[in-house]
Amino acid sequence: MCGIVGILGTAPVAERLIEALKRLEYRGYDSAGLATLEGDRLERRRVGGRLKDLERRLRDAPLFGYTGIGHTRWATHGKPTEANAHPHATDHVAVAHNGIIENFGELRGELEQQGARFTSETDTEVVAHLVGSCLAKGYSPQDAVRVSLSKLRGTAALALVFKGHNNLMIGAAKGAPLAIGAGAGEMYLGSDAVALAPFTDNITYLEDGDWAVLTREKTVIYDAKGTVVYRNAIKSVASFRVDKSNYRHFMAKEVHEQPEAVGRTLAPCVDTAAACVILPKMPFDFSDVSHISIIGCGSSSYAGYIAKYWLERLARMPVEIDVASEFRYRQPPLRKGDVAIFVSQSGETADTLAALRYAKSQGLHTVSIVNVPTSTIARESETALHTLAGPEISVASTKSFGCQLMILAVLAIGAGKARRKLSESDETALVHELLQIPRLIAAALAVEPRIEELAREIVHSRNVLYLGRGASYPVALEGALKLKEIAYIPAEAYAAGELKHGPIALIDESVPVVIIAPYDRNFEKTISNMHEVAARAGKIILITDAKGAAEANLKSLATIVMPEMDGAFTPMVYDVPLQLLAYHVAVVKGTDLDRPRNLAKSVTVE
């Protein structure tokens, strides 16, 4: 989602603003722009397109100001055109904004009646005109922002600079994250620490409702009531540099990083000598919990769906899965003292954050599973469990999904042990299974050449079906999502037993059907569904192990053979060929698969 950077510098800032914005490209965007103070003038350069286009614009028309803000925009209101690109400005103020102003229509009408002339279709431009109208009435920049913030409904991370004020920048965080960085005679604003990593590791995160007045000498932070507050600074570890190494795309690199990433995530969660799990101290005991809610969006919600099978089976605990965007609006009955688990790669997902705050208001204990330990969701949770996936640049979730599953598997074993549903020998056996997962993922990656051939067979398909039973059903959901989001092929996933309750009508000789069928207690039933597909000439792609391949005894378009493994945690391994399939189909189609159309890595608006 949109990225914001700002620099109060001691030298021209345009080049550094571009460098910081490049670190936010992983969020997804469709236009970009800068605004700097050139003497007593505000100057902007904007493009509908990529940062490389903005760099070309700057070569033709450079900016030399020492104070500036930059933005990468993911369109919500208005098309991704230059006119709609941020920063937006009046004669006296420029603003970059991440979020959605819900009452922008009402505010725009009022401002137009006062003579404001709008040049974009965006909600953000009302902020520039609102602040500008206050400045025209003689307000100081600080008072103009304070008054304007009180009139905004919705979410807003804001960075503002002002004509004639070369040593001033104001930032605000209203339902969207914003970080402040301090350097040697300089100050910085950014959507997260990653953007500011080239300049400083001294980071302060604004809390919800905070706004801050920055000069090169100091920062003053106010809360939503206008009271001066102190927020702790931290040493950021977000100083990574990322490249594709020898891979064609970030997604390919990240798929192949999974053995290491999943192993790294597991390492602090188990005592290998004692073969037991290690969980951080939590403010509740699983034996006192009657119900768990798991909430996430997209791939994270499917990770939670898989964990439902594990928790219910290993801990004998009722689990409900909720899409974050529905959870708080559905207002489910919740019992004080129960547990809600929030799964988010970025830790900034707006819907998941809103659900977290709702759960806290209802007296639930909150646990988050995030890849960014300094994120808002991590900071606002009672307990934060960190995946150690490292930076994931491709929009499609791959290694972060596997790491989420690993944390959830450990949590399920820990809950089962706490509730006395697992014996010590059970725990030992399950931990040994988890310790094998990185090796098994590496073995699963060896099927890539066959997957690459298969991609050419299905690239022109109108649609693709995915089937699975048990924990393989949400794996099918995740596989279908990957094909949709990066290869743009309509794909649907069903619990295999539901096939004859409707979806079977879709099957003919042109429809590939991907069947996820490890040789487990569900295997025979799944294979009976495969025979139903074969009877209707569907193009079967069977993903199973050697024993399953031998017993299936049915001609298929392809049989992808996975390594032999025990049945409890197959989703972490069987998801790999589905990731590879989506990737190679997208490569054949020629899509921009690291940044698929209309999608963003971190969705920070509802």
C-alpha positions, 0 to 999 in steps of 0.5 A: 500500500502507499508509502510515505517518506520525508526528509529535513536534510542538510543537502538536496533530498530528492535522490535520497527520497527516491532511495527511500521510496524504492525500499517501499516498492514491496508494498505495491503502488501505481504512481509516485511523486516528490515535493520539495522546498526550493527557496520559498517555493514548493515544487513537485514532480509526479508520474502515473507509473513507476519510480523509474519514470519519476527518476527520468522526470527528475533528470529532465527537471531536477529538484534541489531542495533540502526539505521534501516529501515523497510518496508511492500511491496505490489508487483508492480514489481516482485512476493512477494518473499524474494528476492523482499522484501525491504529493497534493498541494496548494500554494502554501502546503504539500501533503503525502497521505496513506489511508482513506478520508471517509468524509472527503466528499462532504469536506470537498463540497464545503471547500469548493463553496469557499473557492477551493479549486480541485485538480484531482479525483483523490480524497487526499487533496481535501487535506491540502485545501483544508490545511491551506484554508486554515493557513489563509486565515492566519493559523500557524502550520501547527495549528492548521494541522491540528484543526484540520485533523479534527475534521478528518474521518477515516485513516490518515498517515500524513507528511506535510511541508509548508512554503516559507518554512524550510525547517519544518515538517509535520507528520500525523498517524490516524489509523495508519502507521508512521515512523520518525527517524533522527539523524545528525542534524536531520530528521526523517519521516517514513511509513516504516523503518525500512524506508529510513534504514539508509539514513538512521536506525534511531526510530520512534513510532507514532501511536494512533492519533499522534501528530508530530512537529519536526525540525532539524533540531528536535521533534515534539509529539502530541497525542489526539488531545493535543497534549505533548507526549513522549514516545520511546525510540528504538534501535531499528534492525530494518537495515536490509538491502534486497536483491534478486540474487541469481533469480529472475523474480523476487518471488522465485527467490523467496520460494527457494528461501523457504527451507532456511526461513522456516528453519530459522523461524522454528529454531527459537521455538523448540528445545531440540535436545529435549524435543519440546516446544518453547513458547513465550510467557503469555498472560493466559493458560490454554487450559483456561481458554474455551475458544480461539478466534483466528483472524487474518486476510488473504493468505494469512487467513488460510494459514489460520484455517490450516491451524484450525485443523491442528488446534482442534485435533492436537489441543481439542480446542474449538477454533473459529476462523474469521476474515478480518474485514468481517470480524468486527462488523459481524460483532460475534459474541466473545467470551472475556478471557478467550484468545484471538490470534491475529496473523499478518505478514506486515503487521500493518493490515488495516482490517486485521488491526481494526479486528485486534482493537475490537477483540481487545475491547471485548476483553479477549487475550490477543496474540499476533503472528507477524514478520515485522516485530516493530509493526503496529499489530505486534506493538498492540498485541499482548503477545507477539510471535515473530516469523523470521522470514526476512524481507518478502518483496514480492506481493505474493506471500510465499515464505512468510506463509510457510513461516506463519504455518510453522509458528501456528504448528508450534502454538498448536503443540503448546496448546495441546500440551498445556491442555493435557491432550498431548503426552510427552511422547506425543510432543516429542514425535510432533517436534521431530516432525517439525524439525524435518520440515525444512529438509522436506521443503527443500526436497519439494522444490526439486519438482520445479522442472516438472512444474515448469513443463506443466505450466505450459499445459495449463497457461491458456485454461479458462479456469482451474479447480483445486481440491483437497480434504482436511488440512489440504482444503485450505492448502487448495484455497491458497493455491487457487489464490496464488494462481488468481493473483499473479497469473490472472486465471480464475481459479476456485478451491473446494473441499473435495467432498463438496465436488458433487454438490455443485462444482462438478458441473464445471468439469470437462476436458478443458478444465485442469483440476489440481488435487492435493492428496498426501497419503493420509487418512483422507487419501482414499476419499480424496482419490474417489473424488479424483475418479469422479473428475476422471469420469468427466474427462477433467485434466487431473494434476495429482499432488501426492507422495510415492505411496499415493501415486502408486495407489491412485492407479489412474492416468492423469495430466501430471502426478507431482510426487512429494517426499514421504512424510508423516501426516500432521504437517503436510500443508507446509510442504504441499504448498510449495508445488502450488506456489511453483505452479502459479509462478511458472504459469505467470512467467509463461503469461508474462505478467508482472508477477512480483507486482501483480496488477491492482494488488499491494503487499501491505493493505493499510486501508479498509 
